[in-house]
Amino acid sequence: MTEESSTTSPLSDGTITTTGVTQITGGMTSSFSRRNEFYFQCGVFVIGVLGTAANALILYALIASKQHKKHVLIVHQNVIDLFTTFFMIITYILFLCNLYCCE
């Protein structure tokens, strides 16, 4: 990381201005951080699978007990969560397989 110090210069009317340039150079990622990124993606994938299963189970229980008409807000929230976790699973499968379709 390279950093240049800022300089101050008084002007003729007594005001002081500060100018400086900061340059940050990136380094190569280590295998440790790549391994941590892989474990993070696996963890998110597992959370997505568990979330999808839990939301599907709740929707099934509401529909089987015929309570889905009484609890419309809960049903809608679970449907949104179900689709969100399902698409999160698809997204992280693509990340884990190194398939980037949006770049």
C-alpha positions as CSV (number, residue, x, y, z in Angstrom):
1,M,0.0,0.0,0.0
2,T,1.5,3.3,-1.0
3,E,0.4,6.6,0.5
4,E,1.6,10.1,-0.2
5,S,1.4,12.6,2.5
6,S,-0.7,15.7,2.1
7,T,0.9,19.1,1.8
8,T,-0.4,22.4,3.1
9,S,0.4,25.7,1.5
10,P,-0.7,29.1,2.8
11,L,-2.2,31.5,0.3
12,S,-1.6,35.2,0.2
13,D,-5.0,36.0,1.8
14,G,-4.2,33.8,4.9
15,T,-6.3,30.7,3.9
16,I,-4.7,27.3,4.0
17,T,-5.5,24.6,1.4
18,T,-4.7,21.0,1.8
19,T,-4.0,18.8,-1.3
20,G,-2.9,15.2,-1.4
21,V,-3.1,12.1,-3.4
22,T,-3.6,8.7,-1.9
23,Q,-2.8,5.7,-4.0
24,I,-3.8,2.2,-2.9
25,T,-2.5,-0.8,-4.8
26,G,-4.2,-4.1,-4.6
27,G,-2.3,-7.4,-4.0
28,M,-3.0,-10.9,-5.0
29,T,-5.4,-12.8,-3.0
30,S,-3.9,-15.6,-1.0
31,S,-5.1,-19.2,-1.0
32,F,-6.3,-18.7,2.6
33,S,-8.8,-16.0,1.5
34,R,-9.9,-18.1,-1.5
35,R,-10.5,-21.0,0.8
36,N,-12.5,-18.8,3.2
37,E,-14.5,-17.5,0.3
38,F,-15.3,-21.1,-0.7
39,Y,-16.4,-22.0,2.8
40,F,-18.6,-18.9,3.0
41,Q,-20.3,-19.7,-0.3
42,C,-20.9,-23.3,0.9
43,G,-22.4,-21.9,4.2
44,V,-24.7,-19.6,2.2
45,F,-25.7,-22.5,0.0
46,V,-26.6,-24.7,3.1
47,I,-28.6,-21.8,4.6
48,G,-30.5,-21.5,1.3
49,V,-31.3,-25.2,1.3
50,L,-32.5,-25.1,4.9
51,G,-34.5,-21.9,4.3
52,T,-36.2,-23.4,1.2
53,A,-37.1,-26.5,3.1
54,A,-38.4,-24.6,6.1
55,N,-40.5,-22.2,4.0
56,A,-41.9,-25.1,1.9
57,L,-42.8,-27.0,5.0
58,I,-44.6,-23.9,6.5
59,L,-46.6,-23.4,3.3
60,Y,-47.5,-27.1,3.2
61,A,-48.7,-27.0,6.8
62,L,-50.8,-23.8,6.2
63,I,-52.4,-25.3,3.1
64,A,-53.0,-28.7,4.6
65,S,-54.7,-27.3,7.7
66,K,-56.7,-24.9,5.5
67,Q,-55.4,-21.9,7.4
68,H,-53.9,-20.2,4.3
69,K,-57.1,-18.1,3.9
70,K,-56.9,-16.7,7.4
71,H,-53.2,-15.9,7.4
72,V,-52.7,-14.3,4.0
73,L,-49.8,-12.2,5.1
74,I,-47.9,-15.2,6.5
75,V,-48.5,-17.1,3.2
76,H,-47.3,-14.2,1.0
77,Q,-44.2,-13.7,3.2
78,N,-43.4,-17.4,3.0
79,V,-43.9,-17.5,-0.8
80,I,-41.5,-14.5,-1.2
81,D,-38.9,-16.2,1.2
82,L,-39.3,-19.5,-0.7
83,F,-38.5,-17.9,-4.1
84,T,-35.7,-15.8,-2.6
85,T,-34.0,-18.8,-1.0
86,F,-34.5,-20.9,-4.2
87,F,-32.8,-18.3,-6.4
88,M,-30.1,-17.9,-3.8
89,I,-29.4,-21.6,-4.1
90,I,-29.2,-21.3,-7.9
91,T,-26.9,-18.2,-7.6
92,Y,-24.5,-19.9,-5.2
93,I,-24.4,-23.1,-7.3
94,L,-23.2,-20.9,-10.1
95,F,-20.6,-19.3,-7.9
96,L,-19.4,-22.7,-6.6
97,C,-19.1,-24.0,-10.1
98,N,-17.3,-20.9,-11.3
99,L,-20.0,-20.1,-13.8
100,Y,-20.5,-16.3,-14.1
101,C,-23.3,-15.6,-16.4
102,C,-23.7,-11.9,-15.6
103,E,-20.2,-10.6,-16.1
